[in-house]
Amino acid sequence: MLSKVVALAAVVTVAHAQSACTLTAETHPSMTWSTCAEGGTCTSKTGSVVIDSNWRWLHTTDGSVNCYTGNEWDTALCPSNAECATSCCLDGADYAGTYGATTSGNALTLKFVTEGEYSTNIGSRLYLLELESKYQGFTLLGNEFTFDVDVSNLDCGLNGALYFSSMDLDGGVSKFPSNTAGPKYGTGYCDSQCPRDVKFIDGEANVEGWAASSNDANAGIGNLGACCAEMDIWEANKIATAYTPHPCTDDTYHSCVGDACGGTYSSDRYGGDCDPDGCDFNSYRQGDLTFYGPDASFSVDSTKPMTVVTQFLTGSDGVLSDIKRFYVQDGKALANSESLIAGVSGNSVTEDYCVAQKAVFGDNTSFMDKGGLATMSVALSKPMVLVMSLWDDHAANMLWLDSTYPTDSTKLGAARGSCATTSGVPADVEAEQPGGSVIYSNIKFGPIGSTFDSTGVEDPGSTPTTTGGGTPTATSTSYSEAYGFAYGTTGGGSAAPAAPKDIAELKSWLADSTPRVILIDKTFEFIGTEGTATDSGCEQCAVSDGGQDYLGTLSCGGDGKTAISSISYDVAGTTPLEVASDKTILGVGSAGVLSGKGLTLPDTTSNVIIRNIHITNINPQHVWGGDALTLQGNDGVWIDHNKFSLVGRQFIVSHYGASRFTVSNNEFDGVTTTSATCNGNHYWTNMFIGPGDLITIDGNYYHDVSGRAPKLGADGVTLTVQASNNLFSNMQGHAFDIYDSTSALLEGNVFESVDSPMASYTGPIYNVPDSSSASACSSTLGRACEVNMLTGSGDWPSLTNTAALTTLNGYTSKMYVVTPLPASSVKSKVTGNAGVGHI
């Protein structure tokens, strides 16, 4: 939604106050809706609707003098934000007579232009109430929301919008004591545009810095904005429709100041902590010009009522993975249209769809920058407020919904509907469509599949890639579920995602026996929390010269190391956080950081997902100062889209027993000022030496590291490894270090400026050195392998021991084997996808 609030105005004197008066009685129109249970049994509930306080008459508390007229405040009554809140009050509403809002049973009708006794009202915005003191909350994650809508009376330039806002359910009363009006009078609005035309924010007026609009006689912009996450379920007229999630890094209601708000109202649209653009699915914009429109030739005929179903699906980690859309019309259930734009596939909003759409259309990446679906998932896991509205657009004439926008653009994605680029001007819309209206009705809410009959719906879905032998395999692209040898790992599963408030709660949640989805939404700083200690040790080159010192005497024999009698280190780095079974640890956006302490999975732990967190600053100047992640014989671990940097010892280490795990799409950043090899590159990268380990290493970015990248095996230790589509860059030492009992398939990897792509290689290894060896894979794996690519790097020996293929082929039926991309596609994929902030 480009801008909804600035266009919602009335010729009647309106404003948003935080106390209430009673010159006009406030009587909420009742409206029924239904909650549904699995199996489709629905129960009717009676609620009511309330109009937003921004529409209401604002006058003096001791009389009837306007505090706000046209688009300007009375600065005598409102010289400051605080004084205005004291001097002025909201009054009740004549819903039908003044605002054109009426209910009948389960239906709400909103008229666009209403000629009242004393005023002319344009548009409206209403909320569903549970009580007079509380908005009705809807927790959408893992559920579906269904409603009927009639937009047959909405033409170009109008938007009948039904959506959800992360408003406070009490309208902000508990946070701001000066707000005594609350939900009864429609207070507390916020959305992802961080609107600055809201006249009262945080319990005070928004009069300071107020500038009257140059093109809207009833609106202006103040210094303050009101921000929160927003889920646009339905934005539509009879020409076009879109649904759009808008994440905020802080999903809850919060205020902002000036241009730092971002959004439509600020000079820097992307300068705030909310995503103003969202990731939209508009069938017309996605190339299907015949799916939705105003006659029977369209799949969905917008001249007739329809049922709209929106499902909020979660992956195995309990996080939002897909927002699906269905329609029901004339008794027929229809899946949403497929995107027909080359390079953008699918018929629903997924992370892959959003990434592809932004890239192909050349749109700003704010959606991903703010955390994408993972961040939106946090908002959807909490109660949100239902908003039902009708508006015209003083900012962009609604062209972003139903026409070509920008109007002079010819690029993909600019065409959003068939309306003329000259349409939508509010003065024209108000003159030509005064009888415009929208009807929302038959609201239902419940678990997936409970609110509509999906019989006969054809879900396009997705089909797994098939090898030549007919065996389903994972394909190396981008995953929302565990793959490779971690296939089947579910972590915390369907547990409700939650963010620990402090270190104590984080430690407790990680170690307990409860399945959990633990959101890391900030930096947890451990440095200094457990004090410092000293030990003796040694050094090969001084820390002051760019080296690492070695704690203890374990590594101090020979090699010209110099003894050191006392080395001080941070204790927290040597005592990692223990992770128990059935946990998903998930960073939010790019905000999730563990600083000064790593993670360890004891040998009793299994079924763990670790995604999208940055582990860093663990005694980086000290060898044996701590590892970032330790596996100790754990069955089912997925380590995905993380970043590792500035760690004293190993980024990841596995030992002590058989593990089945996947290391995918991580960034191993070796840039350091203290290096064991004294060259600015971290040495201790990956050491996988657990007897019997089954390991997938896919899509990772190894850069500025000088060794063990990765080390596979040890004397007498048997491993099975597939390493595919990894990018190795700027490495002064070695990448693969493979011991004699390790069986490894290395394919589709890219090496750029790597001194030694392979340091040792005595085991059964198939490293696909050329096209002939790539083709030879077919007889065993049922597909060709991918050749590795080297530029400016050392030798890549020719190793084609087919025993490695035979060993790996024993696992294909369990979806454990990845089918990689060609090496030519790897660099762009990895550099744009590996590390945090890309899920």
Secondary structure, 3 states (H helix, E strand, C coil): CCCCCCCCCECCCCECCCCECCCCCCCCCEEEEEEECCCCCEEEEEEEEEECHHHECEEECCCCCECEECCEECCCCCCCHHHHHHHEEECCCCHHHHHCEEEECCEEEEECEEECCCCEEECEEEEEEEECCEECEECCCCEEEEEEEECCCCCCCCEEEEEEECCCCCCCCCCCCCCCCHHHHCCCCCECCCCCCCCEECCEECCCCCEECCCCCCCEECCEEEECCEEEEEEECCCCEEEEEECECCCCCEEEEHHHHCCCCCCCCCCCCECCCCCCECCCCCCCCCCEECCCCCCEECCCCEEEEEEEEECCCCCEEEEEEEEEECCEEEECCCCCCCCCCCCCECHHHHHHHHHHHCCCCHHHHCCHHHHHHHHHCCCEEEEEEEECCCCCCCHHHHCECCCCCCCCCCECCCCCCCCCCHHHHHHHCCCCEEEEEEEEEEECCCCCCCCCCCCCCCCCCECCCCCECEECCCCCCCCHHHCCCCCCCCCCEECCCCHHHHHHHHHCCCCEEEEECCEEECCCCCCEEEEEEEECCCHHHCECEEECCCCCCCCCCEEEEEEEEEHHHHCCEECCCCEEEEECCCCCEEECCCEEECCCCCCEEEECCEEECECCCEECCCCCEEECCCEEEEEECCEEECECCCCEEECCCCCEEEEECCEEECECCCECCCCCEECCCEEECCCCCEEEEECCEEECECCCCCEECCCCCCEEEEEECCEEEEEEEEEEEECCCEEEEEECCEEEEEEEEEEEECCCEECCCCHHHHHHCHHHHCCCCCCCEEECCCCCCCCECCHHHHHHHCCHHHCCCEECCCHHHHHHHHHHHCCCCCC
